[in-house]
Each structure stands twice: as structure tokens, then as C-alpha cells.
Amino acid sequence: MAPRPDVPLATRVLLLRHGLSTYNVQGRIQGRDDDSTLTAAGEAMARRTGEALAGVRLDAVLSSPLRRAARTAALVCGARSGAAPAVVHDDDLLEVDLEPWSGYSLQQLIARWPREERIWRTHPEQLTLQRADGSSHQPIRELHRQARRFWRRLCQRHRDKTVLVVAHNAILRCVVLAALGLGPERFARLRLNNCALSVLNVQEAGGNDTDAATVQVESFNSTVHLDPVVPGPRRGGRILLLRHGETDWNRQSRFQGQIDVPLNATGRQQARQAAAFLRRSPIRRAYSSPMARPRETAELVLEHHSGAPLATCEGLLEIGHGLWEGKLEQEIQARWPQLLATWKAAPHQVAMPGPGGETIQQVSQRAVAAMERIAQELEEGETALVVAHDAVNKTILCHLLGLSPAHIWSVKQGNGGVSVIDYPEGGHGPAVVYSLNLTGHLGGVLDETAAGAL
């Protein structure tokens, strides 16, 4: 079950990868070895992250004991104004054990372990390595079990708190998977940059059953606090998935659905801020829902990308709320109390009442199909912009993460928020969620845009 949108999320977890390290610069495998340390650039990244977190209350700071992470945690805390909690080192935050690969470069891996390197690149959860003592181990499956153990303990010990977790690329990706109830087979579908911040909000189910706790990904792999532009594209193609700017109905928590509500002044400003954020992205084409609020958002972004054509796509239309459209939540509560409660707790069980009402499965089917068509049209190295709506973007992102439409509340989409989807093998290949719901260009490391009612 996904978080109910009307209940405050009790626990906030900030995940931070360590700053740039010596082995990162040298292109060497780090793993669990502790020979790698932060570079001067990595230390500067950590300090800037601490400054960005100055206004965020921290109740606990947990860190891997490895030097590159422990130093990052110390620098982040030292750069914050005011008192910070003592850093607690946790062995369950150790990086993946890649014995006997640690210290080798990628070229050396390919030369010495070509079959294993190929498995690591394509299906890392299937990798088996031989230790020096002759024993074998599966690094990612072991790390995923470690992450599940850490996540359960964190939820038990830090309820109603804000916790900063400083660790490494692989273990943090596994923590996100564990929090969402996803298996290690999704490991290769995520990326984490040095000193990238990810924010998870946790709503407890009550009692001691931490597996029943529900999680919302507020953001993932954000480096906006380090550089106010989207990192450059990788090989293959890229889609920038953007939610439209705010409307008056978002602010009022009024259900919009397919009623054509325009952007308000805040929404137009958010669109301009998103445009500035994306100005250096090489957008060559754009797609929008045919409704006014995403179309105007797209047009403002494209002012920085002359010549990029804008096409509208019916599959990107917002969910049809039927008789709920135009109504405030309290009006829906008065007339359809049980249906509204089900929508909040189990959205996949709801068919919106009246003419034009849809199920979230129907929205997912058409939105995912539209996204796949757009991806398949990408040329090598091409970046496309897609601007749509809250429910539409959530169903797309759930699909890409490996979640069903039942989990739409597990993904946040702020007005003007940007998600970055890469297709390293081209649009017909698997997608990688590079970043999710980046809103730092709107101000601050947390998403404080209007929630709205969809």
C-alpha cells in the first residue's frame, strides 16, 4: 500500500552519496576497501551539501565507517550552522564487497574477468565472484539483504525523525530498493552521483511491522545543490519528464482531471525556473499533454531551445476524474466518503465515478505506451522533453521503477519538478531512472510545491 496523500509523513530520510574520491577520479573499483579518500573537489562538494542542508533539521546522522563516507559526513555536519547530532558509524552502510576486484580499473576488469564484467554491466544481481580463499559470493544479492536489514532498523529506531544517511553508490541504491519493496534485479535501473541527495518520506503503519511502513520517494539523485543544471546526457537517448507548473486548483486542492485549468502566476514562474534549469540540456524535440497547463509549461521551456518542435500527445492527458472534476476534497468526502478513502489507500481499486471517469490502470496503460513511443523515436545522443501531469508522470515513473500503478502515492511529483530518464541502449532498450522529481531549481533541497489533489 502506498502513502495516503492526506496523512503527514512521519519520518524523513536523506540519503547522501560521498563526495568525489581518489578512486573515482582514477576510474578504479572501490568496493569495501578503505584505500580511497576524498579529493579536494570531493571535500568542497561535501561542504556545499552541508550549506544546502543548513535549514533542514537533522535528528540523527548515520554514516558508513569507510573514510570517504565518514569524512563526507563530518564535513557536511561541520558546514551546517548550529549544532549537529554526532555521526554514528554503521557497518550495514559498508559499500558492496567486490573482492577480488577492488583497486582494479575497468580496463583491467575487462581484460582479466571479461565474462563477469559483462554480467556486472548488464545483470549485476547475477554476478558471482571468487574470493582469495576460494569461496564464492554474490555481491549485489548480499548487499540487498544488508540494505533490508539496515532499513528495518532505521525505521524502528528513528520514527518521527529526520535522518541523514551518508554512504556509497551501491549500498544506497539497494537501500532505495529495499525501502520500496523492490528486489536486487532493479539495481541497474538506478544511478547515483557523488554527493547526490535523495529524499525518502516514511509513513508508519502502526505497531512494529516495519515491512508495512509506506514510503514516498520525494526526490532521487539530486545534485542541484552543487550545480544548478542537469548533468550532461549519457550515451543513448534521454527524456526529461516534467510536471506542469502550479494552477489555482493545485493551490486549492481541487480535483482538476481533464478540465483545462491554466497556470497561475506561480506556475508560470515555476515553468521559467525549470526552463533556466534545463537551458543547457540539448533538447531537440518536445511532447506535451494537449491541455493548457502542460503546453504552456513546455512552451516556456522551449524559449531556450529554438527550433525544437512541440507535439501534443493524447496519451499524456491527466486522469479523467469523472464527477470529481472541479470539486474540492471536502465536497468529495461528503458525497463519496468510502470511494475517496479507497482512492487514498488503494488507488488501483477505484474507477472514477461518472462519464469520463478512468482507473489508474487505464491511465498507466496509455501513458506508458506514449512514453515508450517517444523513447523509441529517440536518436543516439538525443534529448526530448515530455511535459504532463501528476498522475500521468507517477504512473510512468512507477512503471520505470518496477512498481505497479497501485503505488502511485510512492512517487512524488512537484509542480515544475524534473525527472531524468536515460536509455543507454537506445529507446528500445531498458530505461535508467537517472534522477526523479528534481525541484532544487525552485528553491531548497526539499520539495515544497503545492500538493494539489491531482
Secondary structure, DSSP 8 states (H G I E B T S, - for coil): ----TTS---EEEEEEE---BHHHHHTB--TT-S---B-HHHHHHHHHHHHHTTTS--SEEEE-SSHHHHHHHHHHHHHSSS----EEE-GGG-----TT-TT-BHHHHHHH-HHHHHHHHH-GGG--EE-TTS-EE-HHHHHHHHHHHHHHHHHHH-TT-EEEEEE-HHHHHHHHHHHHT--GGGGGGB---TT-EEEEEEE--STT-GGG-EEEEEEEEE-TTT-SS-----SSEEEEEEE----HHHHHTB--TTS-----HHHHHHHHHHHHHTTTS-EEEEEE-SSHHHHHHHHHHHTTSTT--EEE-GGG-----GGGTT-BHHHHHHH-HHHHHHHHH-GGG-B-SSTT--BHHHHHHHHHHHHHHHHHT--TT-EEEEEE-HHHHHHHHHHHHT--GGGGGGB---TT-EEEEEETT-TTS--EEEEEEE-GGGSSSS--S-----
